[in-house]
Amino acid sequence: MKAQALHGHLDALLLAVLERGALHGYAIIEALRARSGGTLDLPTGTIYPALRRLERAGLVASTWSTVNGRERRTYELTDAGGRALAGERAGWRDFSATVGRFLGADEPPAAPA
């Protein structure tokens, strides 16, 4: 799946990944890939700018650490990020329920008028 297809949803996906605990950038990419069954294989050029945007908005916080001699930035969800994620989930439920009324497989076609 291409990053463009996720337009408007990437931030919520990143917040949801961080809800399970703090992760460094590459681990976030791996978590997206794993939880999506390989469908979300997004490049660093998509993920890192989104993480910086979320950090500027106060939804995630980051810290630097050294692991095996390498500097890594670790990201974690803030309280504001948790609240934003709850709002994103509510919005997603409303959106998918509405769209499902049109695209749902178990919806019979409308009879011609």
KAURJO-V573671 format. One record per pair of residues at least 24 apart in sequence whose C-alpha atoms are under 7 Angstrom apart, sorted by the first residue. I is the first residue (numbers start at 1). GAP is how many residues later the second one is. D is the distance in whole Angstrom. If there is no record, write none. Layout:
BEGIN
i,gap,d
I,GAP,D
I,GAP,D
END
This chain:
BEGIN
i,gap,d
1,38,6
1,39,6
3,39,6
11,39,7
12,73,6
12,76,6
15,62,7
15,66,7
15,70,6
16,69,7
18,58,6
18,59,6
19,58,6
21,55,6
22,52,6
22,53,5
22,54,4
23,51,5
23,52,5
23,53,7
24,48,6
24,49,6
24,50,4
24,51,6
25,48,7
25,49,7
END
